[in-house]
């Protein structure tokens, strides 16, 4: 279920396994499980910490375009992903979305 898979995605973050977190997220979508704000925030954070900045921004975009309100954690992880990759213009774009 969603809570269990959210926990698994968070565990991937602790183990530097962002690709596995992306696979779990994709599996959830394929099985039409509920993708909630916790799911999206966890996968964004996991990608950010693992160096997958492009994927972090991709998932941030999905979250921002959905009916979900992005959490401060999601914004922070997306901005941090941009910072780590030297993508300061993208960081400013994310920051402008907070307003």
Backbone as CSV, one residue per row, in Angstrom:
resi,resn,N_x,N_y,N_z,CA_x,CA_y,CA_z,C_x,C_y,C_z
1,UNK,0.821,-1.180,0.000,0.000,0.000,0.000,0.875,1.256,0.000
2,UNK,0.240,2.411,-0.074,0.960,3.674,-0.218,1.899,3.948,0.953
3,UNK,1.440,3.743,2.162,2.266,4.047,3.340,3.517,3.179,3.361
4,UNK,3.363,1.909,3.048,4.502,0.988,3.033,5.512,1.391,1.972
5,UNK,5.019,1.724,0.779,5.931,2.101,-0.297,6.571,3.463,-0.036
6,UNK,5.851,4.365,0.618,6.469,5.637,1.011,7.645,5.378,1.953
7,UNK,7.453,4.447,2.863,8.534,4.088,3.791,9.712,3.482,3.047
8,UNK,9.422,2.654,2.055,10.491,2.044,1.258,11.265,3.103,0.479
9,UNK,10.551,4.095,-0.068,11.218,5.187,-0.787,12.108,5.972,0.170
10,UNK,11.613,6.237,1.360,12.419,6.943,2.357,13.642,6.124,2.753
11,UNK,13.494,4.818,2.837,14.638,3.953,3.149,15.684,4.018,2.031
12,UNK,15.224,4.128,0.795,16.157,4.262,-0.338,17.001,5.519,-0.194
13,UNK,16.398,6.572,0.333,17.135,7.822,0.555,18.277,7.593,1.536
14,UNK,18.020,6.843,2.585,19.041,6.573,3.603,20.189,5.742,3.054
15,UNK,19.898,4.951,2.028,20.905,4.048,1.466,21.502,4.554,0.160
16,UNK,21.202,5.795,-0.201,21.729,6.385,-1.441,21.290,5.593,-2.678
17,UNK,20.054,5.160,-2.697,19.507,4.355,-3.799,18.385,5.110,-4.508
18,UNK,18.689,6.295,-5.060,17.638,7.103,-5.665,17.018,6.438,-6.889
19,UNK,17.806,5.648,-7.634,17.238,4.954,-8.800,16.161,3.957,-8.365
20,UNK,16.396,3.279,-7.245,15.417,2.330,-6.710,14.154,3.071,-6.267
21,UNK,14.323,4.252,-5.678,13.167,5.057,-5.279,12.324,5.424,-6.496
22,UNK,12.984,5.763,-7.596,12.269,6.090,-8.836,11.513,4.869,-9.344
23,UNK,12.136,3.699,-9.258,11.462,2.460,-9.670,10.223,2.201,-8.816
24,UNK,10.346,2.394,-7.507,9.191,2.191,-6.619,8.072,3.177,-6.946
25,UNK,8.433,4.434,-7.203,7.446,5.448,-7.574,6.725,5.030,-8.856
26,UNK,7.491,4.579,-9.847,6.901,4.132,-11.121,5.981,2.937,-10.925
27,UNK,6.396,2.017,-10.062,5.568,0.855,-9.766,4.242,1.281,-9.136
28,UNK,4.309,2.262,-8.237,3.083,2.755,-7.602,2.132,3.339,-8.643
29,UNK,2.685,4.103,-9.576,1.862,4.712,-10.619,1.255,3.641,-11.527
30,UNK,2.042,2.633,-11.885,1.546,1.549,-12.745,0.431,0.764,-12.070
31,UNK,0.539,0.582,-10.773,-0.479,-0.159,-10.022,-1.642,0.723,-9.581
32,UNK,-1.571,1.991,-10.002,-2.608,2.978,-9.696,-2.831,3.145,-8.197
33,UNK,-1.725,3.040,-7.438,-1.785,3.331,-6.015,-1.771,4.840,-5.840
34,UNK,-2.302,5.319,-4.733,-2.360,6.754,-4.478,-0.954,7.327,-4.316
35,UNK,-0.661,8.319,-5.139,0.598,9.049,-5.021,0.294,10.331,-4.266
36,UNK,0.633,10.341,-2.990,0.302,11.507,-2.174,1.507,12.427,-2.043
37,UNK,1.323,13.492,-1.308,2.387,14.471,-1.135,3.610,13.851,-0.470
38,UNK,3.396,12.940,0.460,4.523,12.270,1.118,5.334,11.458,0.111
39,UNK,4.650,10.788,-0.819,5.331,10.004,-1.851,6.208,10.901,-2.700
40,UNK,5.604,11.974,-3.202,6.326,12.874,-4.096,7.478,13.565,-3.382
41,UNK,7.257,14.029,-2.179,8.316,14.694,-1.420,9.471,13.736,-1.138
42,UNK,9.141,12.494,-0.808,10.184,11.503,-0.505,11.034,11.202,-1.731
43,UNK,10.415,11.035,-2.893,11.193,10.706,-4.087,12.007,11.919,-4.555
44,UNK,11.470,13.123,-4.409,12.231,14.333,-4.759,13.462,14.432,-3.862
45,UNK,13.260,14.259,-2.574,14.362,14.340,-1.617,15.404,13.257,-1.867
46,UNK,14.938,12.068,-2.167,15.847,10.949,-2.427,16.706,11.231,-3.669
47,UNK,16.089,11.721,-4.730,16.831,12.045,-5.947,17.824,13.168,-5.689
48,UNK,17.389,14.166,-4.944,18.268,15.305,-4.620,19.499,14.840,-3.864
49,UNK,19.313,14.010,-2.861,20.442,13.560,-2.043,21.356,12.606,-2.800
50,UNK,20.800,11.890,-3.771,21.597,10.935,-4.528,22.239,11.510,-5.779
51,UNK,22.019,12.785,-6.043,22.643,13.402,-7.212,21.810,13.331,-8.474
52,UNK,20.598,12.847,-8.366,19.718,12.774,-9.537,18.896,14.044,-9.680
53,UNK,19.583,15.176,-9.866,18.908,16.475,-9.859,17.859,16.598,-10.948
54,UNK,18.124,16.027,-12.140,17.141,16.120,-13.218,15.855,15.376,-12.857
55,UNK,16.009,14.199,-12.261,14.830,13.437,-11.826,14.117,14.171,-10.689
56,UNK,14.884,14.769,-9.779,14.265,15.522,-8.684,13.379,16.631,-9.247
57,UNK,13.889,17.345,-10.243,13.097,18.422,-10.851,11.920,17.869,-11.637
58,UNK,12.112,16.724,-12.264,11.008,16.092,-12.996,9.863,15.751,-12.041
59,UNK,10.178,15.132,-10.919,9.138,14.776,-9.954,8.550,16.012,-9.282
60,UNK,9.381,17.029,-9.080,8.854,18.276,-8.543,7.829,18.867,-9.511
61,UNK,8.132,18.825,-10.803,7.199,19.324,-11.809,5.891,18.561,-11.810
62,UNK,5.965,17.246,-11.673,4.753,16.424,-11.607,3.914,16.828,-10.393
63,UNK,4.583,17.016,-9.274,3.881,17.399,-8.047,3.258,18.782,-8.188
64,UNK,4.025,19.710,-8.736,3.544,21.085,-8.871,2.357,21.179,-9.831
65,UNK,2.318,20.321,-10.852,1.238,20.361,-11.837,0.014,19.563,-11.406
66,UNK,0.167,18.757,-10.380,-0.959,17.958,-9.914,-1.832,18.792,-8.983
67,UNK,-2.837,18.163,-8.455,-3.735,18.842,-7.520,-3.128,18.989,-6.129
68,UNK,-1.964,18.358,-5.917,-1.320,18.419,-4.608,-0.625,19.760,-4.423
69,UNK,-0.613,20.250,-3.217,0.160,21.440,-2.875,1.564,20.964,-2.518
70,UNK,2.561,21.567,-3.131,3.935,21.189,-2.814,4.261,21.577,-1.379
71,UNK,4.950,20.707,-0.712,5.355,20.980,0.662,6.650,21.786,0.668
72,UNK,6.935,22.369,1.802,8.199,23.082,1.962,9.357,22.138,1.714
73,UNK,9.215,20.873,2.150,10.263,19.882,1.937,10.512,19.649,0.452
74,UNK,9.446,19.581,-0.344,9.588,19.363,-1.783,10.294,20.548,-2.437
75,UNK,9.880,21.770,-2.081,10.540,22.960,-2.614,12.016,22.975,-2.229
76,UNK,12.285,22.712,-0.967,13.651,22.742,-0.461,14.526,21.709,-1.168
77,UNK,14.015,20.507,-1.340,14.787,19.454,-2.008,15.032,19.803,-3.475
78,UNK,14.032,20.370,-4.147,14.199,20.751,-5.552,15.235,21.865,-5.692
79,UNK,15.172,22.854,-4.815,16.149,23.951,-4.858,17.543,23.429,-4.537
80,UNK,17.644,22.544,-3.568,18.938,21.963,-3.208,19.513,21.142,-4.361
81,UNK,18.664,20.416,-5.068,19.117,19.644,-6.234,19.708,20.575,-7.283
82,UNK,19.048,21.702,-7.504,19.560,22.691,-8.460,20.900,23.251,-8.002
83,UNK,20.991,23.556,-6.724,22.224,24.114,-6.161,23.388,23.141,-6.327
84,UNK,23.155,21.882,-6.037,24.223,20.878,-6.115,24.721,20.663,-7.534
85,UNK,23.854,20.941,-8.510,24.235,20.728,-9.898,24.671,22.014,-10.590
86,UNK,24.674,23.129,-9.851,25.070,24.400,-10.434,24.001,25.030,-11.322
87,UNK,22.785,24.567,-11.188,21.668,25.059,-12.002,20.934,26.180,-11.268
88,UNK,21.604,27.302,-11.060,21.030,28.376,-10.257,19.800,29.000,-10.902
89,UNK,19.741,29.032,-12.262,18.557,29.600,-12.911,17.326,28.745,-12.622
90,UNK,17.505,27.437,-12.640,16.391,26.536,-12.332,15.977,26.689,-10.869
91,UNK,16.956,26.902,-9.990,16.638,27.128,-8.578,15.773,28.370,-8.420
92,UNK,16.094,29.417,-9.177,15.281,30.634,-9.112,13.879,30.396,-9.639
93,UNK,13.756,29.542,-10.672,12.422,29.204,-11.195,11.595,28.484,-10.133
94,UNK,12.216,27.528,-9.454,11.516,26.801,-8.389,11.117,27.773,-7.280
95,UNK,12.052,28.622,-6.910,11.782,29.596,-5.853,10.619,30.514,-6.225
96,UNK,10.541,30.908,-7.484,9.445,31.791,-7.909,8.089,31.098,-7.831
97,UNK,8.072,29.788,-7.893,6.825,29.033,-7.806,6.258,29.043,-6.381
98,UNK,7.083,29.353,-5.404,6.623,29.363,-4.013,5.705,30.536,-3.728
99,UNK,5.839,31.586,-4.501,5.038,32.798,-4.256,3.603,32.644,-4.720
